[in-house]
Amino acid sequence: MNFRRIEWIFFLAFIVLDIFLIFTYFQQNWSVVSIKNSNQGANETIMKSIRNDQIEINPILSNRASEGYYLASPNSDDLKNKADTDLRYVTWTYNDHKLTGDFTTLIKINDSDNPQKTLNSVVDDASLIIHGKDYAYSKELSSKNTIVYTQMVHGKPIYTPEGQLRFTVKGSYVVGYTQRHLAKIHQLREVKKTISQRRAVILLYQYNKIPANSTVKWVKLGYTKLLTANNNTILIPTWNVKIKSDSSGIVQYRRLNAFTGAIMDD
């Protein structure tokens, strides 16, 4: 048997195999690049349609994916239990996991554009607000008559009432508040990637949820109640969008599941 000839045959076979593997590798990468470029092209076409519909987007939209969790919080009467022992200078009632408090002495807001300058110290006072350090001021959700603080979870706000502290303003005085609080929040699953901020706006437009001649005022990632199961409130990351009509001035708030991109209508 000609062993030298066999060696050459194996040598040539390995060269052919290497060429095949290299070709396959570059072909796969070309396909990925082609798909990516195709998606980018489609997105740019949609963004052009958005501009043609006279839709202005104030924030610069990010293409980066974020991260989030499925979360759960057991429903409890923790607010009621603490109100019995901790609250002073507040008359309160409690119903369906919501605490309603009225201040015995009204609180004057000295700077209406920055009400948090007055209220931050109130929120941090355990004799006035329960678990106040769990909340942060939300300029986006606040209005002239309602000042909103959102409970923070994993560095993100809760955009539904289940985790909000809402102060009632009459004239330049805060007269009281309503409060809900989620306790013992825990992860149900491992961390997952979300769609990007830009993708969220594109999907809303494709769902016909952004009218022509309007302005997208802000696009924020936070947590929203998905459902109640086994006496637990289940939360998921959502993209929350504020849209204002340029002609009528009507404001709409839209919400998208940040994992799937599905619209979440209230």
KAGICOR-V51753 format. One record per helix or strand of 2 or more residues. SS is the DSSP state (h for helix, s for strand). FROM is the first residue (numbers start at 1). TO is the last residue. If there is no record, write none. Layout:
<<SS	FROM	TO> <SS	FROM	TO>>
This chain:
<<h	3	52> <s	55	57> <s	67	68> <s	71	74> <h	78	86> <s	90	95> <s	98	108> <h	112	114> <h	116	123> <h	132	134> <s	135	137> <s	146	153> <s	156	158> <h	161	163> <s	164	170> <s	173	179> <s	186	187> <s	192	193> <h	197	206> <s	214	229> <s	232	245> <s	251	257>>
